[in-house]
């Protein structure tokens, strides 16, 4: 089998997090599929870090993570900036065989 299709983004929803708290990302929030690649092969890379919080993978600042990490509950966003209420994270998604897909 030749992997020639980009991953399909199924869910990419806005997160709502209370001030000074955190939320674990799940498939209902961020989910991609690829018929030719398992969840561990779908890699999200942080291309713009959040300004008012942190994206964490197993309690460490994340620069990349997989769909499998999301499925297993290992990725979370932690709000850290007091009264700042809006934040933005930019991600790219790849299956390592096709060009990345950009996500906001």
Residue, then its C-alpha position, 0 to 999 in steps of 0.5 A: x500500500x502506498x500512503x498518498x493521502x493526507x490525514x482528514x481532520x474530523x474534529x478541531x473545536x474551540x476549547x473552553x477553559x476556566x481561568x487558571x485551570x486545565x483541560x484534557x484534549x479528547x477526540x471530540x476536540x481534536x481528531x484526525x484519521x488516515x485510512x493508511x496510518x494508525x493513530x500513533x503515526x498521525x503527528x501534530x506539531x506545535x507551530x505557534x505556542x499558546x501565549x496565555x497557557x501551555x500545551x502539555x504532553x504528560x505534564x511536559x511542554x509539548x512541541x509535538x504529539x500524536x493522535x494516539x496521545x490524544x486518544x489516551x488522554x495524555x495531552x492537555x491545555x493549561x491556562x496560566x495567564x491570569x485575566x487573559x481570556x483568549x489564546x491561540x495555538x497553531x498546529x500542523x498535522x502529518x502522517x510523515x508521508x504527505x505534506x502537513x495540514x495546518x490547523x488553527 
